[in-house]
Structures are given as structure tokens and as C-alpha cells.
């Protein structure tokens, strides 16, 4: 199926008992580094838990050094969250391609993650959770 045809048949799903999604404020400080540089440092991360997947830290864009990120052409779709855009972190080299993702216009059920980005743990050096901020 072509990408164009796929866009016409997007299914929207609402989280529920069979596919729960919760979003909570993380009380800890989150610091993300790549190639010795701090890419993100926040005390306002949101922890998103979805079904049986590992928890993901969504960091407000205001706490991310967006100058270290470069938008890519990759786009994916989640029926629970919407269209997903990707960024690479050039300083991290090959493994940091498409290391960051964002739902720029998330569906209502996950509206809290708007203006936040998330990082693949294996594509950055560290995602450190520091107790007590």
C-alpha cells in the first residue's frame, strides 16, 4: 500500500483496558546526553506508559537543546497518538539517526505530550533519572 493510500485510511484508537496509556509528571530530574553534550535537562518530564511497552520520558521542548537536533524525513503513525516526526542528533553519529521523536499534533487522549520530545535509549549515551531534582 502506498503512503498516500495509507494516509486516507488512518484508524484512530482510544486507549482503554486492552491498550492502556497513562501520562504522569515525573518528579525526578531527567538529563540526556550524547557525545559528551547535554541534549536535555528537565524537571518537568512526563512519563508515558503504554500497554506492555517500557515507560518513555517525554521532555518539554523548552528543556531540549533543539539546536543539536536535526529534523529528518521519517514519519510514522500511531493509532493511539497520531503522526510522529523524527529528529537526528548529528553529534552522535550514525547511531543517533532518528534518535528523537515527537507527536506534534497528538490525539486528545495524549494531548499532554504536545510540545514534548522523546529519546530512544539505545541512540543516546544516557537518559539519567536523578531523584529529588
C-alpha positions as CSV (number, residue, x, y, z in Angstrom):
1,X,0.0,0.0,0.0
2,X,1.4,3.4,-0.9
3,X,2.0,6.1,1.7
4,X,-0.7,8.2,0.0
5,X,-3.3,5.4,0.3
6,X,-2.3,4.9,3.9
7,X,-3.0,8.5,4.8
8,X,-6.6,8.1,3.7
9,X,-7.3,5.1,5.9
10,X,-5.9,6.1,9.3
11,X,-7.6,4.4,12.2
12,X,-7.9,6.3,15.4
13,X,-8.0,4.3,18.6
14,X,-8.7,5.4,22.1
15,X,-6.7,3.9,24.9
16,X,-8.6,1.5,27.1
17,X,-8.3,-1.6,29.2
18,X,-6.8,-3.6,26.3
19,X,-4.3,-0.9,25.5
20,X,-3.9,1.5,28.4
21,X,-1.9,4.7,28.2
22,X,-1.1,6.8,31.2
23,X,0.8,10.1,31.4
24,X,2.2,11.3,34.7
25,X,4.5,14.1,35.7
26,X,8.0,12.7,36.6
27,X,9.1,14.1,40.0
28,X,12.8,13.4,39.1
29,X,15.2,15.4,37.0
30,X,15.9,13.9,33.6
31,X,19.3,14.6,31.9
32,X,20.0,13.2,28.4
33,X,23.5,13.3,26.9
34,X,25.0,12.5,23.5
35,X,28.7,12.7,22.6
36,X,29.5,14.5,25.9
37,X,26.8,17.1,25.4
38,X,23.7,17.7,27.4
39,X,20.8,17.5,24.9
40,X,18.1,17.7,27.5
41,X,17.8,18.7,31.2
42,X,14.4,18.9,32.7
43,X,12.5,18.7,36.0
44,X,9.2,18.7,34.0
45,X,9.3,15.3,32.1
46,X,6.2,13.4,31.5
47,X,6.3,9.6,31.9
48,X,4.1,7.9,29.4
49,X,3.3,4.2,30.0
50,X,1.7,2.4,27.1
51,X,0.4,-1.2,27.3
52,X,3.3,-3.5,28.0
53,X,6.0,-1.2,26.5
54,X,8.8,0.3,28.6
55,X,8.0,3.7,30.1
56,X,9.0,6.7,28.0
57,X,10.2,10.1,29.2
58,X,8.7,12.9,27.2
59,X,10.8,16.1,27.7
60,X,9.4,19.6,27.1
61,X,11.0,21.2,24.0
62,X,11.9,24.2,26.1
63,X,14.3,22.0,28.1
64,X,15.9,20.4,25.0
65,X,18.8,22.0,23.1
66,X,16.9,21.9,19.8
67,X,20.0,23.3,18.0
68,X,21.6,19.9,18.5
69,X,18.7,18.2,16.7
70,X,18.1,17.9,13.0
71,X,14.6,17.1,11.6
72,X,14.5,14.1,9.3
73,X,12.0,13.0,6.7
74,X,10.9,9.9,8.7
75,X,7.3,9.9,9.7
76,X,5.3,7.1,11.4
77,X,1.8,6.8,12.6
78,X,0.4,5.5,15.9
79,X,-3.4,5.0,16.0
80,X,-3.4,6.0,19.7
81,X,-1.2,9.1,19.4
82,X,-1.1,10.3,15.8
83,X,1.6,11.3,13.3
84,X,5.1,11.1,14.6
85,X,8.0,13.2,13.4
86,X,11.7,12.3,14.0
87,X,15.0,14.1,14.6
88,X,18.6,13.0,14.5
89,X,21.4,14.2,16.8
90,X,24.3,14.8,14.4
91,X,26.9,14.9,17.2
92,X,26.0,11.3,18.0
93,X,26.9,10.0,14.5
94,X,25.2,7.0,12.8
95,X,23.6,5.6,15.9
96,X,21.8,8.9,16.7
97,X,19.9,9.0,13.4
98,X,16.2,9.3,14.2
99,X,17.1,9.2,17.9
100,X,14.3,11.6,18.9
101,X,10.6,11.5,18.2
102,X,7.7,13.9,18.7
103,X,3.9,13.9,18.3
104,X,3.4,17.5,17.2
105,X,-0.4,17.3,17.0
106,X,-1.2,14.4,19.3
107,X,-4.7,13.0,19.7
108,X,-6.8,14.2,22.5
109,X,-6.2,11.2,24.7
110,X,-2.5,12.0,24.9
111,X,-2.7,15.8,24.4
112,X,-0.3,16.3,27.3
113,X,2.7,15.2,25.2
114,X,2.3,18.1,22.7
115,X,5.5,20.3,22.6
116,X,7.5,17.4,24.1
117,X,10.0,15.0,22.5
118,X,11.2,11.6,23.5
119,X,14.6,9.8,23.0
120,X,15.4,6.2,22.1
121,X,17.7,5.0,25.0
122,X,20.0,3.0,22.6
123,X,20.5,6.0,20.3
124,X,21.8,8.4,23.0
125,X,24.6,8.0,25.6
126,X,22.5,8.3,28.7
127,X,19.0,9.1,29.9
128,X,19.7,9.7,33.6
129,X,16.9,9.9,36.1
130,X,18.1,11.9,39.2
131,X,16.0,11.6,42.3
132,X,14.9,14.7,44.0
133,X,15.6,17.0,41.1
